Amino acid sequence: MIERGYISPKVLLYAGLVAGLAAIVVCSSSGLLAGVIAIMFLPAALYYLIQTIRFPIVAFYGLFVLNYFITSIIRYGNLSGFSVVMDIGLFCTLFAALVHSILTQKLPWNNGINVLTIGCALWAIYCFLEVGNPTAVFEAWSTSRGIIYTGFIVAFLGSVLINRLRYVKHILLILSILVLLASLKALIQKYIGFDPLERAWLDQGGAKTHIIATGTRYFSFFTDAGNLGSNMGMAGIVYGIITIYSSNRQTKIYYGIVALLGIYTMFLSGTRGAMAVPLGGLMLFGLISKKAHLVLSTFFLGILIYLFFAHTYIGQSNPMIRRMRTAFHPTEDASFNVRAENKKKLAVYLKNRPFGEGLGLGGVEAQRFAHRVTTTIPHDSTYVKLWMETGIVGLCLYLSILIASLLRACYIVMFRVRNNELRGLLTAMLCGVFGLMVSAYGNAFFNQFPTQIIVFTFLAAALNGQRIDSYIDKAVSYTHLRAHE
């Protein structure tokens, strides 16, 4: 075999096995436990690498899962700066797609050009130029790298890789499992208690916003309760809509359970602004479903929810319901009035700063970089934070990108997607995105883990709806042709 220039795969396998065992022995004798663990996981890592090059969508799935747990990894590993792993994951996924394309020439790169990716590219350029803002601080700007290019890379990869109905289903299935895990963790916090690291986080300042007079706000493995609540509200509306559209009984039951647990966990978070997610999603669902009975059903359901919280005291003894009810009487809430006063102060300060104070200089957490008016006022809203950091110009640009992408995606789903199953899945995604956009007005979670990547993945999939639908038509036509043969 050697004379012929060919080495059998079995020979390579045995040689690798022997080398691995020898390396384990050497590391064990040297007391290097980390080395032993690394060697043991090396075959799995190599297998995963090969699969990501063969099927780049696998790398995207891995990125999607990592995005959901990155905050928990940082908290439990006490790894400051570990978020750079997400950057590595983004570029590794892009690298896997490029290598696959070079080897097979099969990736539809043209799919990556749409209103979302073009908008995100403009946003990235604008944010790069923000480094030249006279009031900017480079260190603060550099720590805001995620908001600069993450959306663009995710939107581009999602548009290129999510090009089949089964990939849309996989993304939603993976997310449903993650939602169940997040709900389970929140339930453990409520009924068993916080673990030592979570208590340490609360003792370091988290208790001010999570252990309050109206009750404990649970945060699962998210950055905070606001992030958890909005994401669980999104899960409730997304999987609730999928339950409506699904024709499979088992799928209905499973996603119905996910939707109910999502809504329950939203209440556990005590995040009043999260109520906007299912309500906003219901409103958009009524507009784009194009079915009279669904429009009427969602309209009456929305009215009933509003009347229940705004004009009754049913369930007032329950602290979760009592806290959520205050969202429907904002002027009676002290925190709402404080936020309104803060916005007035910011309006005066930012009047002559159309490009903002600089990336990373919004909110009290930015005081580690500089002491400015914008670092003395809590932002309490994604849009207020963007306004602080990128000015009215940046805020208008960002909102224009989101709104234009959402409208274009809604048009595609309503008038270009003919497959009912695909239309139902994409409708659910868009309703979840719109709900999160509405909730971002009152909560600063939109560009945090895991929300940002979920939003841009959903938008990319919906904007790809017509292409995915055409693949379904081709597959059906081919099946019919083979059947007649």
C-alpha positions as CSV (number, residue, x, y, z in Angstrom):
1,M,0.0,0.0,0.0
2,I,2.8,2.4,0.8
3,E,4.6,1.6,-2.5
4,R,1.4,2.5,-4.3
5,G,1.1,5.8,-2.4
6,Y,-2.1,4.7,-0.7
7,I,-2.7,4.3,3.0
8,S,-5.8,2.4,4.2
9,P,-8.2,4.4,6.4
10,K,-8.0,1.5,8.9
11,V,-4.3,2.1,9.2
12,L,-4.8,5.8,9.8
13,L,-7.5,4.9,12.4
14,Y,-5.3,2.5,14.3
15,A,-2.4,4.9,14.1
16,G,-4.5,7.7,15.5
17,L,-5.8,5.4,18.3
18,V,-2.3,4.3,19.3
19,A,-1.1,7.9,19.2
20,G,-4.1,9.1,21.3
21,L,-3.6,6.4,23.9
22,A,0.1,7.2,24.1
23,A,-0.7,10.9,24.6
24,I,-3.2,10.0,27.4
25,V,-0.6,7.9,29.1
26,V,2.0,10.8,28.9
27,C,-0.5,13.4,30.2
28,S,-1.7,11.1,33.0
29,S,1.8,10.4,34.1
30,S,2.5,14.1,34.1
31,G,-0.7,14.9,36.1
32,L,-2.2,16.9,33.2
33,L,-5.9,16.2,33.7
34,A,-6.9,19.0,31.3
35,G,-4.7,17.4,28.6
36,V,-6.3,14.0,29.1
37,I,-9.8,15.5,28.8
38,A,-8.8,17.4,25.7
39,I,-7.4,14.3,24.0
40,M,-10.6,12.3,24.8
41,F,-12.8,15.0,23.2
42,L,-10.5,15.5,20.2
43,P,-12.1,12.7,18.1
44,A,-15.6,14.2,18.7
45,A,-14.3,17.6,17.8
46,L,-12.7,16.4,14.6
47,Y,-15.9,14.6,13.7
48,Y,-17.9,17.7,14.3
49,L,-15.5,19.8,12.2
50,I,-15.8,17.3,9.3
51,Q,-19.6,17.4,9.5
52,T,-19.7,21.2,9.5
53,I,-17.7,21.3,6.3
54,R,-19.9,18.6,4.7
55,F,-23.0,20.3,6.0
56,P,-22.4,24.0,7.0
57,I,-25.9,24.2,8.4
58,V,-24.7,21.9,11.3
59,A,-22.2,24.7,12.2
60,F,-25.1,27.2,12.2
61,Y,-27.1,24.9,14.5
62,G,-24.1,24.7,16.9
63,L,-23.7,28.5,16.8
64,F,-27.5,28.8,17.6
65,V,-27.1,26.5,20.7
66,L,-23.9,28.2,21.9
67,N,-25.7,31.5,21.6
68,Y,-28.3,30.3,24.1
69,F,-25.9,29.1,26.7
70,I,-23.0,31.6,26.4
71,T,-24.3,33.8,29.3
72,S,-24.6,30.7,31.5
73,I,-21.1,29.5,30.6
74,I,-19.6,33.0,31.4
75,R,-21.5,33.0,34.8
76,Y,-20.6,29.5,35.9
77,G,-17.1,29.5,34.5
78,N,-16.4,33.0,35.8
79,L,-14.9,33.7,32.4
80,S,-14.9,37.5,31.8
81,G,-14.3,38.2,28.1
82,F,-15.5,34.7,27.1
83,S,-18.1,36.2,24.8
84,V,-15.2,36.3,22.2
85,V,-16.1,32.6,21.7
86,M,-19.3,33.7,20.0
87,D,-17.1,35.8,17.6
88,I,-15.0,32.7,16.9
89,G,-18.1,30.7,16.4
90,L,-19.5,33.2,13.9
91,F,-16.3,33.2,11.8
92,C,-15.9,29.5,12.1
93,T,-19.4,29.0,10.7
94,L,-18.5,31.4,7.8
95,F,-15.3,29.5,7.2
96,A,-17.1,26.1,7.1
97,A,-19.5,27.6,4.6
98,L,-16.7,28.9,2.4
99,V,-14.7,25.6,2.5
100,H,-17.9,23.7,1.6
101,S,-18.6,26.0,-1.2
102,I,-15.1,25.7,-2.6
103,L,-15.3,21.9,-2.5
104,T,-18.8,21.5,-3.8
105,Q,-19.8,24.7,-5.5
106,K,-23.4,24.2,-4.1
107,L,-24.1,27.1,-1.8
108,P,-26.6,29.7,-3.1
109,W,-24.5,32.8,-2.1
110,N,-27.0,35.0,-4.1
111,N,-29.5,34.3,-1.3
112,G,-27.3,36.4,1.0
113,I,-28.3,39.6,-0.8
114,N,-31.5,41.0,0.6
115,V,-32.9,44.0,2.4
116,L,-31.8,42.7,5.8
117,T,-28.1,42.0,4.8
118,I,-27.8,45.2,2.9
119,G,-29.3,47.1,5.9
120,C,-27.0,45.3,8.3
121,A,-24.0,46.1,6.1
122,L,-24.9,49.8,6.2
123,W,-25.3,49.6,10.0
124,A,-21.9,48.0,10.4
125,I,-20.3,50.8,8.4
126,Y,-22.1,53.4,10.5
127,C,-20.9,51.8,13.7
128,F,-17.3,51.5,12.4
129,L,-17.5,55.2,11.7
130,E,-18.7,55.8,15.2
131,V,-15.1,55.3,16.4
132,G,-14.4,58.7,15.0
133,N,-17.2,60.3,17.1
134,P,-15.5,63.2,19.0
135,T,-17.1,62.0,22.3
136,A,-16.4,58.3,21.7
137,V,-14.1,56.2,23.9
138,F,-12.2,53.5,21.9
139,E,-12.3,50.9,24.8
140,A,-16.1,51.3,25.1
141,W,-16.5,51.1,21.3
142,S,-14.4,47.9,21.1
143,T,-16.5,46.2,23.7
144,S,-19.6,46.9,21.6
145,R,-18.3,44.8,18.7
146,G,-21.2,42.4,18.9
147,I,-23.8,45.0,17.8
148,I,-21.6,46.1,14.9
149,Y,-21.2,42.9,12.8
150,T,-23.1,40.0,14.5
151,G,-26.4,40.9,12.9
152,F,-24.8,41.1,9.4
153,I,-23.0,37.8,9.7
154,V,-26.0,35.9,11.1
155,A,-28.4,37.4,8.5
156,F,-26.0,36.6,5.7
157,L,-25.3,33.0,6.8
158,G,-29.0,32.4,7.7
159,S,-30.0,33.6,4.2
160,V,-27.5,31.3,2.5
161,L,-27.8,28.2,4.7
162,I,-31.5,28.1,5.7
163,N,-32.7,27.2,2.2
164,R,-34.9,24.2,2.9
165,L,-38.1,23.6,4.8
166,R,-36.4,20.9,7.0
167,Y,-33.8,23.5,8.1
168,V,-36.5,25.8,9.2
169,K,-38.1,22.9,11.2
170,H,-34.7,22.1,12.7
171,I,-34.1,25.6,13.9
172,L,-37.6,25.7,15.6
173,L,-37.1,22.3,17.1
174,I,-33.7,23.2,18.5
175,L,-35.1,26.4,20.0
176,S,-38.1,24.6,21.5
177,I,-35.7,22.3,23.4
178,L,-33.7,25.3,24.6
179,V,-36.9,27.0,25.7
180,L,-37.8,23.9,27.7
181,L,-34.4,23.9,29.4
182,A,-34.7,27.6,30.2
183,S,-38.2,27.0,31.7
184,L,-36.8,24.0,33.7
185,K,-34.0,26.2,35.1
186,A,-36.5,28.9,36.1
187,L,-38.7,26.3,37.9
188,I,-35.6,25.0,39.8
189,Q,-34.9,28.6,40.9
190,K,-38.4,29.0,42.1
191,Y,-39.1,25.7,43.8
192,I,-35.6,24.6,44.9
193,G,-33.7,27.9,45.0
194,F,-30.7,29.7,43.5
195,D,-27.4,28.0,43.3
196,P,-24.3,29.6,45.0
197,L,-23.1,31.4,41.8
198,E,-26.6,32.8,41.2
199,R,-26.7,34.0,44.8
200,A,-23.3,35.6,44.4
201,W,-24.6,37.4,41.3
202,L,-27.6,38.6,43.2
203,D,-25.5,39.7,46.1
204,Q,-23.3,41.7,43.8
205,G,-26.2,43.9,42.7
206,G,-28.6,41.7,40.9
207,A,-30.9,41.6,43.9
208,K,-31.8,45.3,43.5
209,T,-33.9,44.5,40.4
210,H,-34.7,40.8,41.0
211,I,-35.5,40.5,44.7
212,I,-38.2,43.2,45.0
213,A,-41.3,44.0,47.1
214,T,-43.7,42.5,44.5
215,G,-41.8,39.2,44.5
216,T,-38.7,37.4,43.2
217,R,-38.0,37.8,39.5
218,Y,-36.4,34.6,38.1
219,F,-33.9,34.8,35.3
220,S,-33.0,31.1,34.5
221,F,-29.6,31.1,32.7
222,F,-30.2,34.4,30.9
223,T,-28.5,37.7,31.6
224,D,-31.5,39.0,33.6
225,A,-35.2,38.5,34.1
226,G,-36.1,41.1,31.4
227,N,-34.2,39.1,28.8
228,L,-35.8,35.8,30.0
229,G,-39.3,37.2,30.1
230,S,-39.2,38.6,26.6
231,N,-37.7,35.5,25.1
232,M,-40.3,33.3,26.9
233,G,-43.1,35.5,25.7
234,M,-41.6,35.1,22.2
235,A,-41.6,31.3,22.6
236,G,-45.3,31.4,23.8
237,I,-46.5,33.2,20.6
238,V,-44.2,31.4,18.2
239,Y,-45.1,27.9,19.3
240,G,-48.7,28.8,20.0
241,I,-49.1,29.8,16.3
242,I,-47.2,26.7,15.1
243,T,-49.7,24.7,17.2
244,I,-52.6,26.3,15.2
245,Y,-51.0,25.6,11.8
246,S,-49.7,22.1,12.6
247,S,-51.7,19.1,11.2
248,N,-49.7,16.5,13.1
249,R,-51.3,15.7,16.5
250,Q,-48.1,14.9,18.3
251,T,-46.5,18.1,17.0
252,K,-49.5,20.0,18.2
253,I,-49.2,18.6,21.7
254,Y,-45.5,19.1,21.9
255,Y,-45.4,22.7,20.7
256,G,-48.6,23.4,22.7
257,I,-46.7,22.4,25.9
258,V,-43.7,24.5,24.9
259,A,-46.0,27.5,24.3
260,L,-47.7,27.2,27.7
261,L,-44.4,26.7,29.5
262,G,-43.0,29.7,27.7
263,I,-45.9,31.9,28.9
264,Y,-45.7,30.6,32.4
265,T,-42.0,31.3,32.6
266,M,-42.6,34.8,31.2
267,F,-44.8,35.3,34.3
268,L,-42.1,33.9,36.6
269,S,-39.7,36.5,35.2
270,G,-41.9,39.3,36.5
271,T,-41.1,41.3,33.4
272,R,-44.0,43.6,32.7
273,G,-42.7,44.7,29.3
274,A,-42.6,41.1,28.2
275,M,-46.4,41.2,27.9
276,A,-45.9,43.2,24.8
277,V,-44.3,40.2,23.0
278,P,-47.4,37.9,22.9
279,L,-49.7,40.8,22.4
280,G,-47.7,42.3,19.6
281,G,-47.3,38.9,18.0
282,L,-51.1,38.3,18.2
283,M,-51.7,41.7,16.5
284,L,-49.3,40.9,13.6
285,F,-50.8,37.4,13.3
286,G,-54.2,38.8,12.9
287,L,-52.9,41.1,10.1
288,I,-51.0,38.5,8.0
289,S,-52.9,35.3,8.6
290,K,-55.3,36.2,5.8
291,K,-58.0,33.9,7.4
292,A,-61.1,35.6,8.7
293,H,-61.7,33.2,11.6
294,L,-58.1,33.6,12.8
295,V,-58.2,37.4,12.5
296,L,-61.4,37.5,14.5
297,S,-60.1,35.0,17.1
298,T,-56.9,36.9,17.7
299,F,-58.8,40.2,17.8
300,F,-61.1,38.9,20.5
301,L,-58.4,37.2,22.4
302,G,-56.3,40.4,22.5
303,I,-59.4,42.3,23.8
304,L,-60.0,39.7,26.5
305,I,-56.3,39.8,27.6
306,Y,-56.5,43.6,27.8
307,L,-59.7,43.6,29.7
308,F,-58.5,40.9,32.1
309,F,-55.4,42.9,33.1
310,A,-56.5,46.5,32.7
311,H,-60.1,46.4,34.0
312,T,-60.4,43.5,36.4
313,Y,-58.8,42.4,39.6
314,I,-59.1,38.7,38.9
315,G,-56.1,36.8,40.3
316,Q,-54.9,39.9,42.1
317,S,-53.7,37.7,45.0
318,N,-51.2,36.1,42.7
319,P,-47.9,38.2,42.8
320,M,-47.1,37.3,39.2
321,I,-50.4,38.5,37.9
322,R,-50.4,41.5,40.2
323,R,-47.1,42.6,38.9
324,M,-48.0,42.0,35.2
325,R,-51.2,44.0,35.7
326,T,-49.2,47.2,36.5
327,A,-48.0,47.2,32.9
328,F,-51.5,48.2,31.8
329,H,-51.5,51.2,34.2
330,P,-48.1,52.7,33.4
331,T,-48.7,56.2,34.6
332,E,-49.4,54.8,38.1
333,D,-46.0,53.1,38.2
334,A,-43.2,55.1,39.8
335,S,-40.5,53.4,37.6
336,F,-42.4,54.4,34.4
337,N,-42.5,58.0,35.5
338,V,-38.8,58.0,36.3
339,R,-38.1,56.6,32.8
340,A,-40.2,59.4,31.3
341,E,-38.2,62.0,33.2
342,N,-34.9,60.4,32.1
343,K,-36.0,60.6,28.5
344,K,-36.7,64.3,28.8
345,K,-33.1,64.9,30.2
346,L,-31.6,62.8,27.4
347,A,-33.6,64.7,24.7
348,V,-32.0,68.0,25.9
349,Y,-28.5,66.5,26.2
350,L,-28.6,64.7,22.8
351,K,-30.3,67.5,20.9
352,N,-26.9,68.7,19.6
353,R,-25.4,65.2,19.3
354,P,-27.1,63.6,16.3
355,F,-24.6,60.8,16.2
356,G,-24.8,60.1,20.0
357,E,-22.2,59.9,22.7
358,G,-20.4,56.9,21.2
359,L,-20.8,53.1,21.2
360,G,-20.7,51.6,24.7
361,L,-21.4,54.8,26.5
362,G,-25.1,54.3,27.2
363,G,-26.4,53.3,30.7
364,V,-24.9,53.3,34.2
365,E,-22.9,50.2,33.5
366,A,-20.7,52.3,31.1
367,Q,-19.3,54.3,34.0
368,R,-16.3,52.1,33.9
369,F,-15.3,53.8,30.6
370,A,-16.3,57.4,31.3
371,H,-18.5,59.7,33.3
372,R,-21.0,61.4,31.0
373,V,-24.7,62.3,31.2
374,T,-25.5,59.2,29.2
375,T,-23.6,57.0,31.8
376,T,-25.6,58.4,34.7
377,I,-29.0,57.5,33.4
378,P,-30.2,53.9,33.1
379,H,-31.4,53.2,29.6
380,D,-34.0,50.6,30.4
381,S,-34.7,50.2,26.7
382,T,-32.9,48.9,23.6
383,Y,-34.0,52.0,21.6
384,V,-33.0,54.4,24.3
385,K,-29.6,52.8,24.5
386,L,-29.1,53.1,20.8
387,W,-30.3,56.7,20.9
388,M,-27.7,57.4,23.6
389,E,-24.8,55.7,21.8
390,T,-25.5,56.3,18.1
391,G,-27.8,59.4,18.2
392,I,-31.1,60.0,16.4
393,V,-29.3,59.2,13.1
394,G,-28.3,55.7,14.3
395,L,-31.6,55.0,16.0
396,C,-33.5,55.9,12.8
397,L,-31.2,53.8,10.7
398,Y,-31.5,50.7,13.0
399,L,-35.3,51.0,13.2
400,S,-35.5,51.5,9.4
401,I,-33.6,48.3,8.8
402,L,-35.7,46.2,11.2
403,I,-39.0,47.6,9.9
404,A,-38.1,47.4,6.2
405,S,-36.9,43.8,6.7
406,L,-40.1,42.8,8.7
407,L,-42.4,44.4,6.1
408,R,-40.6,42.7,3.2
409,A,-40.7,39.4,5.0
410,C,-44.4,39.8,5.8
411,Y,-45.1,40.5,2.1
412,I,-43.2,37.4,1.0
413,V,-45.0,35.2,3.5
414,M,-48.4,36.6,2.7
415,F,-48.1,36.6,-1.1
416,R,-45.2,34.5,-2.3
417,V,-45.2,31.4,-0.1
418,R,-47.8,28.9,-1.2
419,N,-46.9,25.9,1.0
420,N,-49.2,26.1,4.0
421,E,-46.8,24.4,6.4
422,L,-44.0,26.7,5.5
423,R,-46.2,29.8,5.7
424,G,-47.3,28.8,9.2
425,L,-43.8,28.3,10.5
426,L,-42.6,31.6,9.0
427,T,-45.6,33.5,10.2
428,A,-44.9,32.3,13.7
429,M,-41.3,33.4,13.4
430,L,-42.3,36.9,12.2
431,C,-44.9,37.3,15.0
432,G,-42.2,36.4,17.5
433,V,-39.8,39.0,16.0
434,F,-42.4,41.7,16.0
435,G,-43.3,41.0,19.6
436,L,-39.7,41.3,20.6
437,M,-39.3,44.6,18.6
438,V,-42.3,46.0,20.6
439,S,-41.0,44.8,23.9
440,A,-37.5,46.3,23.2
441,Y,-39.1,49.7,23.7
442,G,-39.3,49.0,27.5
443,N,-36.5,46.5,28.0
444,A,-32.8,46.6,27.0
445,F,-32.4,43.0,25.9
446,F,-32.7,43.1,22.1
447,N,-28.9,43.0,21.3
448,Q,-28.0,40.7,24.1
449,F,-27.5,36.9,24.1
450,P,-29.5,35.0,22.9
451,T,-32.1,37.5,21.5
452,Q,-30.1,39.2,18.7
453,I,-29.1,36.0,16.9
454,I,-32.6,34.5,17.2
455,V,-34.2,37.7,15.7
456,F,-31.8,37.9,12.7
457,T,-32.1,34.1,12.1
458,F,-35.9,34.3,12.0
459,L,-35.8,37.4,9.7
460,A,-33.3,35.7,7.4
461,A,-35.4,32.5,7.2
462,A,-38.6,34.5,6.4
463,L,-36.9,36.6,3.7
464,N,-35.8,33.3,2.2
465,G,-39.4,32.0,2.2
466,Q,-40.0,32.3,-1.6
467,R,-36.8,30.4,-2.4
468,I,-37.6,27.7,0.1
469,D,-41.1,27.4,-1.3
470,S,-39.7,27.0,-4.8
471,Y,-37.6,24.1,-3.6
472,I,-40.7,22.4,-2.2
473,D,-42.5,22.8,-5.5
474,K,-39.5,21.3,-7.4
475,A,-39.4,18.3,-4.9
476,V,-43.1,17.7,-5.4
477,S,-42.9,18.0,-9.2
478,Y,-40.0,15.5,-9.2
479,T,-41.9,13.1,-7.0
480,H,-44.9,13.2,-9.3
481,L,-42.7,12.7,-12.3
482,R,-41.1,9.6,-10.8
483,A,-44.5,8.3,-9.8
484,H,-45.8,8.5,-13.4
485,E,-42.7,6.8,-14.7
